[in-house]
Amino acid sequence: MPNVYPVILAGGAGARFWPASRPGQTKPFLSLLGGESLLRRTYQRAAGLAPKANIRVACSPEIAAQVREELPEMGDDGLLMEPVPRDTGPAVGLAALLMQRHDPEAILVVLPADHLVQDEPRLRQAFQRAIKRCHEQGGLVVLGAVPHEAATGYGYIEKGRELGDEFFQVERFTEKPDAPTAKAFLQGGNHLWNCGMLVFRAADMAGEMAASRPVMAEHLGEAVRLRAAGDAEGWAREFAACECLSLDYAVLEPSDHLVVMPLDAGWSDIGNWESLGRCLPADDKGNRGMGDVVALDCSDTLLIGLGVKVGALGLHDLVVVSTGDAVLVCPRERAEEVRRLADRFASRSVGDEERGKS
């Protein structure tokens, strides 16, 4: 069996978790359910699939030191630093080309750093089956989580023809459908949540990227060559020249060699405060909380106190989050929009900096 190299994608800002997730403390480093951070949980997940020396973490130079502090046992070659953010397409393409250069038979397992999985043994078994298929038959295997609600915040994958052993052709992708469509998908039973986890041979991903995005593949190939030659400025320039695209758009959707495997392991990307709340126990009035919180005469309200006390009186269907230096209050149904607040505060900070320079 070829060597397996888990690649953890740790570049997400997690703006929908403002005010907890901010520059210098992004979502992968948060301990949203207590205990270890999401990044460390993902690293341990990866360590169940391959030796720790094989694990790579893709991130920006700005958080590299923080990654090393969070994962002190990570090997010297563990960091795959992207000079500039270019979304998951170039990030995964770069990882594939680098690992192919390191090990021509390498099989990669891609893991987002900020997801929650309740049944780790079942996920590990699914990955092992996907690794075996990629080794024997090639192609790209994406894991699709079995949906348990009509969620509108996830992308969906429609299953096509069954290929045996619970693998299916991919019929089509649908990005964040409206509520009626999501309900129809759930009732139809033929759609899976796109959870961003996949398995492939490095050589196969390189070939798929060359076929679907030849310009991107050319820039990445030159970036890898210059990186190996020690030309830091050149390789950064070539990587920055890549189009900013998700892996779905860049490679997966155009591919004729993509298969999906259903995964029923309690997966969630806990993409916002509302989805985090669904992972917490509720009282008899539907209130959920984390930290030192008190809810009186409240119903269906989420209270989060990160290092501070939070008290609520007479609230209904709200999200309240306090980090000590910032407070979020919004209707539960609008938790997906919190990114707008994060962007507004970020733009104000930039404006303050510019005024300070003038």
C-alpha positions in Angstrom: 0.0 0.0 0.0 1.4 3.5 -0.9 2.1 6.0 1.8 -0.8 8.1 3.0 -0.4 11.9 3.6 -3.2 13.7 5.4 -3.4 17.4 4.4 -5.2 19.6 6.9 -6.7 22.8 5.4 -6.3 25.5 8.1 -6.7 28.6 6.1 -10.4 29.4 7.0 -11.1 32.7 8.9 -14.4 31.4 10.3 -15.9 34.9 10.1 -19.4 33.6 11.0 -18.0 32.9 14.5 -17.3 36.5 15.2 -16.5 37.8 17.8 -14.7 34.6 18.9 -13.0 34.1 15.6 -10.9 37.1 14.6 -7.4 37.8 13.1 -4.9 36.1 15.4 -7.5 33.6 16.7 -9.3 32.1 13.8 -11.9 29.3 13.9 -9.5 26.3 13.8 -7.8 27.4 17.0 -11.1 27.8 18.9 -12.3 25.2 21.5 -15.9 25.6 20.6 -17.1 22.5 22.5 -14.6 22.7 25.3 -11.3 20.8 25.6 -9.1 20.7 22.6 -9.1 23.1 19.6 -10.7 22.1 16.3 -7.3 22.0 14.7 -5.9 19.6 17.3 -9.0 17.4 17.0 -8.4 17.3 13.2 -4.7 16.5 13.7 -5.5 13.6 15.9 -8.0 12.4 13.3 -5.2 12.5 10.7 -2.9 10.7 13.0 -5.3 7.8 13.0 -4.7 7.4 9.2 -0.9 7.9 8.8 2.3 8.4 10.8 2.5 12.0 12.2 5.6 12.6 10.0 3.3 12.3 7.0 0.8 14.9 8.2 0.8 18.3 6.5 -1.0 21.5 7.5 -1.8 24.0 4.8 -1.9 27.5 6.1 -0.8 31.1 5.6 2.5 32.4 6.9 0.6 34.7 9.3 -0.6 31.7 11.4 2.3 29.4 10.9 3.8 30.1 14.3 0.4 29.6 15.9 0.0 26.2 14.2 3.4 25.1 15.5 2.5 26.2 19.0 -0.8 24.3 18.8 0.9 21.2 17.3 4.4 21.1 18.8 4.8 17.4 17.9 4.3 18.1 14.2 7.3 17.2 12.0 9.7 19.8 10.5 8.1 19.3 7.0 4.6 19.5 8.4 3.8 23.1 7.2 2.6 23.8 3.7 2.6 27.5 3.7 0.6 29.4 1.0 2.2 32.8 0.3 -1.2 34.4 -0.3 -4.8 33.1 0.1 -6.1 31.5 -3.1 -8.9 29.3 -1.8 -8.9 25.5 -1.7 -8.3 24.9 -5.4 -4.7 26.2 -5.5 -4.1 25.0 -1.9 -4.9 21.4 -2.7 -3.3 21.5 -6.1 0.0 22.7 -4.5 -0.2 20.0 -1.9 -0.7 17.4 -4.6 2.2 18.5 -6.7 4.5 18.9 -3.6 3.7 15.4 -2.3 4.0 13.9 -5.8 7.5 15.3 -6.0 8.2 13.9 -2.6 6.6 10.5 -3.2 5.3 9.7 -6.7 2.9 7.1 -5.3 1.5 9.3 -2.6 -2.2 9.1 -1.6 -3.6 12.3 0.0 -6.4 12.7 2.4 -7.8 16.2 2.6 -9.3 17.3 5.9 -10.7 20.8 6.7 -9.4 21.9 10.1 -12.6 23.2 11.5 -15.2 20.4 11.3 -16.8 18.2 14.0 -17.2 14.4 13.7 -19.0 12.6 16.5 -18.2 9.0 15.3 -14.4 9.0 14.7 -14.0 5.2 14.2 -16.7 5.2 11.5 -15.0 8.1 9.7 -11.6 6.3 9.9 -13.2 3.2 8.4 -14.6 5.3 5.6 -11.2 6.9 4.8 -9.6 3.5 4.8 -12.1 2.2 2.2 -11.6 5.3 0.1 -7.8 5.0 0.3 -8.0 1.3 -0.8 -10.2 2.3 -3.8 -7.8 5.1 -4.9 -4.9 2.7 -4.6 -6.6 0.0 -6.7 -8.7 2.1 -9.2 -7.5 5.7 -9.1 -9.8 8.6 -9.3 -11.0 11.1 -6.7 -13.2 10.0 -3.8 -15.2 12.6 -2.0 -17.1 11.9 1.2 -20.7 13.0 1.4 -22.3 13.2 4.8 -25.8 11.7 5.1 -28.1 14.7 5.8 -30.4 14.6 8.8 -32.1 17.9 8.2 -33.0 20.3 5.4 -29.9 22.5 5.9 -29.5 25.5 3.6 -26.0 26.3 4.7 -24.3 23.3 3.1 -23.5 22.3 -0.5 -25.1 19.1 -1.7 -23.9 16.2 -3.9 -26.4 14.2 -5.9 -25.6 10.5 -6.2 -25.6 9.0 -9.6 -25.1 5.4 -10.7 -24.0 3.0 -8.0 -20.5 1.6 -8.6 -20.5 -1.1 -5.9 -19.2 -1.2 -2.3 -21.3 1.9 -1.5 -19.5 4.2 -4.0 -21.5 6.3 -6.5 -20.9 8.4 -9.5 -21.4 12.1 -8.8 -24.4 13.4 -10.8 -24.1 17.1 -9.8 -23.2 19.6 -7.1 -25.7 22.1 -5.7 -24.4 25.0 -3.7 -26.5 26.0 -0.6 -30.0 25.5 -1.9 -33.1 27.4 -0.7 -35.3 25.9 2.0 -37.8 24.1 -0.4 -35.0 22.6 -2.4 -33.1 21.4 0.7 -36.4 19.8 2.0 -36.9 18.0 -1.4 -33.3 16.8 -1.3 -33.8 15.4 2.3 -37.0 13.7 1.4 -35.6 12.3 -1.9 -32.8 10.5 -0.1 -30.4 10.8 -3.1 -28.4 13.8 -1.9 -25.5 14.1 0.5 -23.9 17.1 2.2 -20.6 18.1 0.6 -18.3 17.9 3.7 -15.1 18.9 1.9 -13.2 15.7 2.8 -11.7 13.7 -0.1 -9.0 11.1 -1.0 -6.9 10.8 -4.1 -3.6 9.8 -5.5 -1.4 12.9 -5.9 -0.7 12.1 -9.5 -4.4 11.8 -10.2 -5.1 15.2 -8.7 -2.3 16.7 -10.7 -3.7 15.2 -13.9 -7.2 16.4 -13.2 -6.0 20.0 -12.5 -4.0 20.0 -15.7 -7.1 19.0 -17.6 -9.6 21.3 -16.1 -7.4 24.3 -15.1 -4.3 24.2 -17.3 -3.2 27.8 -16.5 -3.5 27.2 -12.7 -1.6 23.9 -13.1 1.2 25.6 -15.0 1.6 28.3 -12.3 1.6 25.7 -9.6 4.1 23.5 -11.4 6.4 26.4 -11.8 5.9 27.4 -8.1 6.9 23.9 -7.0 10.0 24.0 -9.2 11.1 27.4 -7.9 10.3 26.4 -4.3 12.6 23.4 -4.6 15.3 25.7 -6.1 15.1 28.0 -3.1 13.6 30.9 -5.0 11.2 32.2 -2.4 10.2 35.3 -4.3 9.6 33.4 -7.5 7.5 30.6 -6.1 5.4 33.1 -4.2 4.9 35.1 -7.4 3.8 32.0 -9.3 1.4 30.9 -6.6 -0.1 34.4 -6.4 -0.8 34.2 -10.1 -3.3 31.4 -9.6 -6.9 32.2 -9.9 -8.7 32.2 -6.6 -11.1 29.2 -6.8 -12.5 26.6 -4.6 -11.5 23.0 -5.3 -15.1 22.2 -6.2 -15.2 24.7 -9.0 -11.6 24.2 -10.1 -11.4 20.4 -10.3 -14.2 18.4 -8.7 -17.2 19.6 -10.7 -15.5 19.3 -14.1 -14.0 15.8 -13.3 -15.2 12.6 -15.0 -13.3 10.5 -12.4 -15.1 11.7 -9.2 -17.0 9.3 -7.0 -18.8 9.9 -3.7 -19.1 7.7 -0.7 -21.9 8.3 1.8 -20.7 9.0 5.4 -22.9 8.6 8.4 -20.6 9.6 11.3 -22.3 12.7 12.9 -20.5 15.2 10.7 -21.0 19.0 11.0 -18.9 21.9 9.8 -20.4 23.9 12.7 -20.3 26.8 10.3 -22.0 29.3 12.6 -23.3 29.9 16.2 -26.7 28.4 15.4 -25.1 25.1 14.1 -22.8 25.0 17.2 -25.9 25.4 19.4 -27.5 22.3 17.9 -24.5 20.3 19.3 -25.2 21.5 22.9 -27.8 20.1 25.3 -31.0 22.0 25.6 -33.1 22.8 28.7 -36.9 22.2 28.8 -37.5 25.5 27.0 -35.0 24.9 24.2 -32.3 27.2 25.6 -28.7 26.1 25.1 -25.5 27.5 26.6 -21.8 27.4 27.0 -19.8 28.9 29.8 -21.1 30.7 32.8 -24.6 31.6 31.6 -28.0 32.1 33.1 -31.3 32.2 31.1 -34.5 33.3 32.9 -37.9 33.4 31.2 -36.1 32.6 27.9 -36.9 30.2 25.1 -35.0 28.7 22.2 -32.0 31.0 22.9 -28.3 30.3 22.6 -26.0 31.9 25.2 -22.2 31.8 24.9 -19.9 33.3 27.6 -16.3 32.9 26.7 -14.5 33.8 29.9 -17.3 36.2 31.0 -20.7 35.8 32.6 -23.7 36.2 30.4 -27.2 36.6 31.7 -30.4 36.8 29.7 -34.0 37.7 30.7 -37.0 37.3 28.6 -35.2 36.5 25.3 -36.6 34.3 22.5 -35.0 32.8 19.4 -31.8 34.8 19.8 -28.0 34.1 19.8 -26.0 36.0 22.4 -22.2 35.6 22.4 -19.8 37.6 24.6 -16.0 37.3 24.6 -15.3 40.1 27.1 -14.3 42.7 24.6 -17.1 42.2 22.1 -20.8 41.1 22.1 -22.9 39.6 19.4 -26.7 39.6 19.5 -28.8 38.3 16.5 -31.8 36.2 15.7 -31.0 32.6 15.4 -32.3 32.5 11.9 -29.8 35.1 10.8 -26.7 33.4 12.4 -25.4 32.7 8.9 -25.1 36.5 8.3 -22.7 37.2 11.1 -19.9 37.4 8.5 -21.4 40.8 7.6 -20.6 42.1 11.0 -17.1 40.7 11.0 -16.5 42.4 7.6 -17.8 45.7 8.8 -15.6 45.7 11.9 -12.6 44.7 9.8 -13.2 47.5 7.4 -13.5 50.0 10.3 -10.2 48.8 11.7 -8.5 49.2 8.3 -10.0 52.7 8.1 -8.7 53.6 11.5 -5.2 52.4 10.5 -5.2 54.5 7.4 -6.4 57.6 9.3 -3.6 57.0 11.8 -1.0 57.0 9.0 -2.3 60.3 7.5 
